Amino acid sequence: MSVIYFLISISIFVAVFFLYAFIKAVRSGQYDDDYTPSVRMLFEDELVKKETNKNQINITEEKQL
Amino acid sequence: MDTANCFHCGNEIIQKDEVIFDEKRFCCNGCKTVYEIFSQNDLTCYYDFQASPGATPQDIQGKYDFLDNEEIVSKLLEFQENSTHIVSLYIPHIHCSSCIWILENLQKLQQGIVTSQVNFPEKKVRVTFNPEQTSLKKIVEMLCSIGYEPYISLENFDEGKKKVDRTLIYKIGVAFFCFGNIMLLSFPEYFEVEEYWINQYRDFFRWLIFGLSLPTFIYSASGYYVSAWKSIKSGLLNIDIPIALGIVVMFIRSTVDIVFDYGQGFFDSMAGLIFFMLLGKLFQIKTYDFLSFERDYKSYFPIAVTKVLPDGNEEAVQVYDIQKGDRLLIRNQELIPVDGILISQKASIDYSFVTGEAVPIEKKSGDKLFAGGKQLGKVIEMEVLFSVSQSYLTQLWSNDVFQKKVEQQHKTITDKISRYFTPALLLLAFVSFFYWVFIDVTTAFNVFTAILIVACPCALALTAPFTLGNVLRILGSRKFYLKNALVVEQLAKVNSIVFDKTGTITTNEKTSITYEGSELNDFEFKLLKNVLRGSNHPLSRRLYDFIPNQERMEVSSFEEVIGKGIFAEIEGNIIKLGSSQFLKTMTENTHKKTKVHVEINGIYKGSYVFNNQYRKELEQLFEDLSKKYNLYVLSGDNDGERKILEKMLPANTTLVFNQKPEQKLAYINSLQQNGKNVMMIGDGLNDAGALAQSNVGISISENVNVFSPACDGILDASQFGKIAFFMRYAKNAMKTIYMSFGISLLYNVVGLSYAVTGNLSPLVAAIIMPLSTVTIVSFVTIMSNVFANRK
């Protein structure tokens, strides 16, 4: 039955690891700006596309906001 | 594209200024140039994310010359090393995804920029560049040329690295971690199955839970102990005392329980309680990163000005380095940073910052200029009399009363309740203890602790943060930005509202005068102008300025009937000007509109309509507000507008004119002495003192990105008419809090009935606690949204 000691230690260890990861992420400033990244990720590399097919640009563009 | 709006900035195109380029229509050359820059660099995607996202670039000739000064630049830089410089620039125009896109592609526009990153909520762009290939000045000028002019002020110069306080987030993280794990580990005990393996491992589980509860107890909850201790020391009984007491008692009793093997303890409830309360705190904090409520003159002042050296050369010099006797060049739209004497022939200075009076003042050579004025027109030269710190405006600002008090004597609603709650709770605990002591000592201790645990006013403490936090959010989405949750409570208590005149109840647009009636010929214009010359009535003055210049004529007779009109004779022509009663024309008598009727030689010609520059919602708003509040209008101007205002505003409105900034402050103070709770609504720096003195200072702004003085809240000018609604809403928010207090007391009564009878099991506590939290939070959220939708 001592396997329960083992399993619970693992589960606590995993939980502590996540707590550590969370604190580290907060400390690095990841949550300071919660808006810009959400817009930024929708940008594709327009500049490259522009050169390859100039006419279709308006169709493929998404309009946000 | 058949709309007559500019492709770049979206402004309406005036026919004669229209510029057509690349089959697109632009309102001016500036916009066209920006488009050209973008299309040359293959950046026209800028226009795809958002229609007409741009701004017209302003003329910045020479404005940023001070960025050649290395000392200044190094103060502005965030990071500085041989080939890498990083700077954060505040750009008020950032407003849409197109802005983000273009500003993150700056490297395509200028060599030497490595990367640029936008922080949208703060409206800042962080540029990393190589100083060998470009310079800060070039970057700033490039940003200006594409319509994204950064705002650089003295404040940037002084400010050190801002420290971000993230403790609350850490505390919540820790509390959640402990709470979750404790809950999981407590599950076997909840069911109290007397099984072999549970009995076997019970101690292991319990001590593990004890260990897990330590970080929450010691770290996450530390704020409550500190606050409770402070409140005991200052003799106030705030809500943190029963909270801290509850937490400590919970911890001690649970520890005793597991040491002596009485039971599993209340660690789960404790961790959950701390977690939810911290969450409430976080919810209450709603910040508007792009707004600042604590501005002083520094954010208005430029970093540097142009100094004229004795040999005639010009040099950018830091404002703090300006000394008496220096000669300065002030360009169009530049702020005068120090007191001085005008050397150039003429200047026209806009003192609206300091006095609120929007009309520029003409100054002649030798006149004294005060800091805070803005030069309009040509470049002027001045000689410095005082350094920055000794100038009038700065002195005014350093005055203590002009600083918003950090901690006002204000009791929050929760504190008020807890003044009764805390003693009542302690009383109940002790009474039950003494009752049970005679029956059974162990039960007595159990009951005593159970009461403190169950009554630990979790729901009570959550009510206000969640309600006010939600109210802040709702108001924010309606363009009324409040500094913090406290302001909502204060808003609900206000019984007197003081308005500033210029810029607050008036708009910045110039008064327009229109004419209705049969067309006047040139001769009649001439007659009119000459009659008006003799009158001092404010309407006559305005009409006089409105009519183009005419030849002078001899007025043979002139009679002004006060409050009615003018009767005059010029070269045999009889002219009557004035109100409709005076002319006896009996057209419609709409008192809502200010009109001057014209009659020449007995023939009624028509009337000049003064579309007043007051906000159009003004009358309605004052009428609504006058039922519940004492209203005052304070103005820095002379009382020329008194008549008009008296007519427009409800009779019980007090009008006070000729108020200097200090007098405004004193006026507010005297109202407060008379027991009034004053809300001041103002705009310019001239109201800063009054805004700080008032219980609630609201600054009104045509564009919230432009700086406003230190205040408790910033209101977008377009929402002016909704002030009455906001006031009502604040009151309703307080009503919601009271209702929710009722509910949470109900939960306390239920919980206490278990506790007093000595039946509180950890399971009951673990059910009541989250249940009350969830009900309270959802109740206040729903209620505050319901009230928001009610008109």
Contacts between the chains, C-beta under 8 A, distances in Angstrom:
chain1	res1	chain2	res2	distance
A	1	B	197	6.6
A	1	B	200	6.9
A	1	B	201	7.8
A	4	B	201	6.2
A	4	B	204	8.0
A	5	B	204	7.2
A	8	B	185	7.8
A	8	B	208	7.0
A	12	B	181	6.8
A	12	B	208	7.6
A	12	B	212	8.0
A	15	B	177	6.2
A	15	B	180	7.5
A	15	B	181	5.7
A	16	B	177	7.7
A	18	B	177	7.6
A	19	B	173	6.2
A	19	B	174	6.9
A	19	B	177	4.5
A	22	B	173	5.1
A	23	B	170	5.9
A	23	B	173	5.9
A	26	B	166	5.5
A	26	B	169	5.1
A	26	B	170	6.7
A	26	B	173	7.2
A	27	B	166	7.0
A	29	B	164	7.4
A	31	B	169	7.3
A	32	B	119	7.6
A	32	B	164	6.7
A	33	B	119	4.7
A	33	B	120	6.7
A	33	B	121	6.0
A	33	B	122	7.2
A	34	B	121	7.7
A	35	B	120	4.7
A	35	B	121	5.4
A	36	B	100	6.1
A	36	B	117	7.9
A	36	B	118	5.4
A	36	B	119	6.0
A	36	B	120	4.2
A	36	B	121	7.7
A	39	B	97	4.8
A	39	B	100	5.3
A	39	B	120	7.0
A	40	B	100	6.5
A	40	B	104	7.0
A	40	B	118	7.9
A	42	B	97	7.7
A	43	B	101	5.8
A	43	B	104	7.8
A	46	B	45	4.2
A	46	B	48	7.9
A	46	B	101	7.8
A	47	B	42	5.9
A	47	B	43	7.6
A	47	B	45	7.7
A	47	B	105	7.3
A	47	B	108	7.0
A	50	B	42	5.2
A	50	B	45	7.0
A	51	B	42	7.4
A	57	B	45	6.9
A	57	B	48	7.0
A	58	B	48	6.3
A	61	B	45	6.8
A	61	B	48	4.2
A	61	B	49	7.2
A	62	B	49	8.0
A	63	B	48	7.4
A	63	B	49	6.4
A	63	B	50	7.4
A	64	B	49	6.1
A	64	B	50	8.0
A	64	B	97	4.8
A	65	B	49	7.4
A	65	B	50	6.3
A	65	B	96	5.6
A	65	B	97	5.1
